């Protein structure tokens, strides 16, 4: 699994390299928490199906 992810950061208002902060396996799949090192904004992805960085 990747340790880095290029993603748009809403706090920094530009694309940043996020780093994997945590990972665990749930009944829904693998949950990965990503963190921006510049502002500490975090989001969670679960098997690519659930992504908290996207507005609901």
Backbone as JSON, one array per atom type, in Angstrom:
{
  "sequence": "XXXXXXXXXXXXXXXXXXXXXXXXXXXXXXXXXXXXXXXXXXXXXXXXXXXXXXXX",
  "N": [[0.85, -1.18, 0.0], [0.47, 2.26, -0.7], [2.43, 4.93, 0.67], [2.31, 7.58, 0.28], [0.25, 10.18, -1.17], [-0.9, 12.17, -3.74], [-2.99, 14.9, -3.55], [-5.73, 17.23, -3.6], [-5.67, 19.83, -1.26], [-7.96, 21.28, 0.85], [-7.45, 23.18, 2.82], [-4.88, 24.26, 2.34], [-5.34, 25.04, -0.2], [-4.32, 24.03, -2.62], [-2.7, 21.42, -4.56], [-1.23, 18.87, -2.66], [1.22, 16.66, -1.2], [0.05, 14.05, 0.52], [0.44, 12.11, 3.48], [0.31, 8.75, 4.65], [-1.27, 8.29, 7.64], [-2.46, 6.47, 9.31], [-3.74, 3.1, 9.38], [-6.17, 0.55, 9.15], [-8.05, -2.51, 9.32], [-11.41, -2.98, 8.63], [-14.84, -4.18, 8.84], [-15.93, -3.11, 6.57], [-13.83, -2.81, 4.86], [-10.43, -1.81, 4.08], [-9.39, 0.83, 6.04], [-7.95, 3.94, 5.62], [-6.14, 6.64, 6.86], [-5.29, 9.83, 5.81], [-2.91, 12.48, 5.87], [-2.14, 15.94, 5.59], [1.03, 17.32, 5.57], [1.62, 20.0, 5.84], [-0.52, 21.51, 6.9], [-1.93, 19.85, 8.58], [-4.46, 18.91, 7.87], [-6.76, 16.26, 7.6], [-8.07, 13.28, 6.06], [-10.21, 10.44, 5.42], [-10.18, 7.33, 3.78], [-11.98, 4.5, 2.72], [-11.4, 1.6, 1.29], [-11.55, 2.91, -1.22], [-14.19, 3.4, -1.71], [-15.53, 4.92, 0.2], [-14.95, 8.25, 0.98], [-13.86, 10.81, 2.85], [-12.92, 13.27, 2.09], [-14.37, 14.32, 0.11], [-17.16, 16.43, -0.58], [-20.38, 15.85, 0.88]],
  "CA": [[0.0, 0.0, 0.0], [1.24, 3.49, -0.84], [2.63, 5.74, 1.86], [2.09, 8.97, -0.13], [-0.87, 10.38, -2.07], [-1.08, 13.55, -4.19], [-4.42, 15.18, -3.41], [-6.02, 18.64, -3.34], [-5.89, 20.15, 0.14], [-8.85, 22.43, 0.95], [-6.87, 24.17, 3.74], [-3.75, 24.9, 1.65], [-5.92, 25.47, -1.47], [-3.56, 23.54, -3.76], [-2.38, 20.01, -4.44], [-0.15, 18.56, -1.72], [1.51, 15.25, -0.99], [-0.46, 13.58, 1.81], [1.13, 10.92, 3.99], [-0.56, 7.83, 5.37], [-1.11, 8.49, 9.07], [-2.94, 5.26, 10.02], [-4.44, 2.13, 8.54], [-6.74, -0.56, 9.89], [-9.02, -3.29, 8.55], [-12.76, -2.99, 9.2], [-15.74, -5.04, 8.09], [-16.19, -2.43, 5.31], [-12.62, -2.86, 4.05], [-9.27, -1.19, 4.7], [-9.55, 2.25, 6.34], [-6.65, 4.63, 5.62], [-6.21, 8.05, 7.21], [-4.26, 10.6, 5.12], [-2.66, 13.76, 6.54], [-1.31, 16.95, 4.92], [2.08, 17.7, 6.52], [1.73, 21.45, 5.94], [-1.57, 22.13, 7.71], [-2.52, 18.79, 9.39], [-5.77, 18.48, 7.39], [-6.81, 14.82, 7.42], [-9.29, 12.67, 5.54], [-10.22, 8.98, 5.51], [-10.7, 6.55, 2.66], [-12.21, 3.09, 3.01], [-11.38, 0.83, 0.04], [-11.89, 3.72, -2.38], [-15.65, 3.57, -1.8], [-15.89, 6.01, 1.11], [-13.87, 9.25, 0.97], [-14.35, 11.96, 3.61], [-12.42, 14.52, 1.54], [-15.38, 14.78, -0.85], [-18.38, 16.92, 0.07], [-21.52, 14.9, 0.84]],
  "C": [[0.89, 1.24, 0.0], [1.33, 4.25, 0.49], [2.39, 7.22, 1.57], [0.95, 9.03, -1.13], [-0.93, 11.86, -2.45], [-2.57, 13.83, -4.24], [-4.59, 16.68, -3.17], [-6.31, 18.84, -1.86], [-6.77, 21.39, 0.24], [-8.3, 23.53, 1.88], [-5.75, 24.96, 3.07], [-4.18, 25.48, 0.3], [-5.04, 25.17, -2.68], [-3.23, 22.07, -3.54], [-1.15, 19.83, -3.56], [0.09, 17.05, -1.72], [1.07, 14.89, 0.42], [0.3, 12.31, 2.19], [0.15, 10.06, 4.78], [-0.26, 7.93, 6.86], [-1.51, 7.24, 9.86], [-3.66, 4.36, 9.03], [-4.95, 1.01, 9.44], [-7.75, -1.29, 9.0], [-10.33, -3.34, 9.32], [-13.62, -3.97, 8.41], [-16.11, -4.43, 6.74], [-15.01, -2.51, 4.35], [-11.47, -2.21, 4.8], [-9.49, 0.32, 4.82], [-8.16, 2.87, 6.42], [-6.88, 6.11, 5.9], [-5.02, 8.76, 6.57], [-4.13, 11.98, 5.76], [-1.76, 14.65, 5.68], [-0.25, 17.42, 5.92], [2.2, 19.2, 6.74], [0.71, 22.07, 6.88], [-2.27, 21.13, 8.65], [-3.97, 18.46, 9.05], [-5.73, 16.97, 7.16], [-8.12, 14.4, 6.77], [-9.1, 11.16, 5.55], [-10.78, 8.41, 4.23], [-10.86, 5.1, 3.12], [-12.39, 2.38, 1.67], [-11.81, 1.63, -1.19], [-13.36, 3.99, -2.55], [-16.14, 4.74, -0.96], [-14.71, 6.95, 1.19], [-14.39, 10.51, 1.65], [-13.79, 13.29, 3.1], [-13.41, 15.13, 0.54], [-16.6, 15.3, -0.13], [-19.53, 15.92, -0.11], [-22.57, 15.3, -0.13]]
}
